Amino acid sequence: MPRRPTKRPALPEQLVTHPAQLAACLTHLAQAPRIGVDPEFVGEDAYRPELCLVQVSTAEELIVIDPFECGPLDGFWELLLDPNRTTIVHAGREDIRMCYFQSGRPPAHVFDVQIAAGLIGMTFPIGYGGLVHDLLHQRMQKGETLTDWRKRPLTPAQVRYAYDDVRYLLPAHRKITDRLKRHKRLEWAEEEFAAAVRKAVADDATVERWRKIKGIGALDRRGLAVARELYGWRDKFAERLNRPVRFLMRDDLLIEIAKRAPTKAEELHAVRGLPRGQEEAIIEAIRRGKVVPQSQCPEPETRDNDPPNVAILGSLLGVVLNDFAARNKLAANLVSSGSDLKAVVRSRVYGEPLPDVPVCRGWRARHVLPELLALLSGDSAIRVADVKALDPLELVELEPEEEDLPDADDSSHVAEPTEIEEPPPAEPEPTSEYVHPLPPRDGTLEG
């Protein structure tokens, strides 16, 4: 029988366009332990996105706040900093960053329904409309996805879209939380949310964003030092003007200047498309890159030139992970990337410590990594159990090699004669439920 749709939340709706309305709204939100949040912003022509609208849902009400009309939202962002309040988002990276930009801190307790969905076996990443349909069996109208939220007055279609964008966040949170508890994965989800918040707001010193520039691989060490300085100058210049970095200096121009490394402002005139009046600042950035001692210049990133065994074993771990994830209701690409699996293989091939990648940390290290390491160490094997089954593979624990067993003439290990036992009863036919044939080493995948 077709599944019945979850009842559409019929809640009072309020459009907040006046400071007095905002004050009453904040009083209501202060009493809510859980609120759904989805800000609308425009960021195509600014260094940081411009906040245009904030949609909020509670168990009692749907609220759309117009920051252009009701004044500063400092009180609203303060509410999200309360660790006793859960902020429910979908794909909330930019939502977290908006709170961070506005208040200096990220929301204290985030629940991202997109991430959590991957921990109960749903597709990851899944769009909001797909999540609402698959989880709650409701269809959403997404006609305003590319609307310009800066224009006023808001149209009825825009306001309807804004309400619907948070209408289902709390029902989705409840349903996903129930499943996380059933599978004893609520702690896994909290671990993922905390990592997502750190990634959204932290300037991780170990992540060199300038290395992502297209064409950076063509530079030598000195060129890399210059490119790094130019990147830093461009980023600060864009922030000061509140303009996108690509509008001020394209990536290909940055690479071209790093190659040429001119010493005089006049030499920059041969390059078209540079911001006017910034010649001296660009030359100064080049100079800083050129005086870096050679020993401290960035090393070029090495390309993966793995031997065949690393590539083969990395692919094998990918197969095992996909099967493992399907049987245990997990999104495989949320558990690990292919490059991280290859990093694990390299550590075993070259006898090095395990890499510092997600699959080697937290709940993944406790519940998933042992399966992969057991395969690499030869303690388990994979076989095709049933080519017609949706889950055709099976992991099998292997017996120790003969050389590890006691010698036949070793009297100290002679076993007492025993009666021949009857063979065990036949295994029952598999059901449609996913049951992993080889539980993790601690005996359970849960919790």
Secondary structure, 3 states (H helix, E strand, C coil): CCCCCCCCCCCCEEEECCHHHHHHHHHHHHCCCEEEEEEEEECCCCCCCEEEEEEEECCCCEEEECHHHHCCCHHHHHHHCCCCCEEEECCCHHHHHHHHHHHCCCCCCEEEHHHHHHCCCCCCCCCHHHHHHHHHCCCCCCCCCCCCCCCCCCCHHHHHHHHHHHHCHHHHHHHHHHHHHHCCCHHHHHHHHHHHHHHHHCCCCCCCHHHHCCCHHHCCHHHHHHHHHHHHHHHHHHHHHCCCHHHHCCHHHHHHHHHHCCCCHHHHHHCCCCCCCCHHHHHHHHHHHHCCCHHHCCCCCCCCCCCHHHHHHHHHHHHHHHHHHHHCCCCHHHHCCHHHHHHHHHHHHCCCCCCCCHHHCHHHHHHCHHHHHHHHCCCEEEEECCCCCCCCEEEEECCCCHHHCCCCCCHHHCCCCCCCCCCCCCCCCCCCCCCCCCCCCCCCCCC
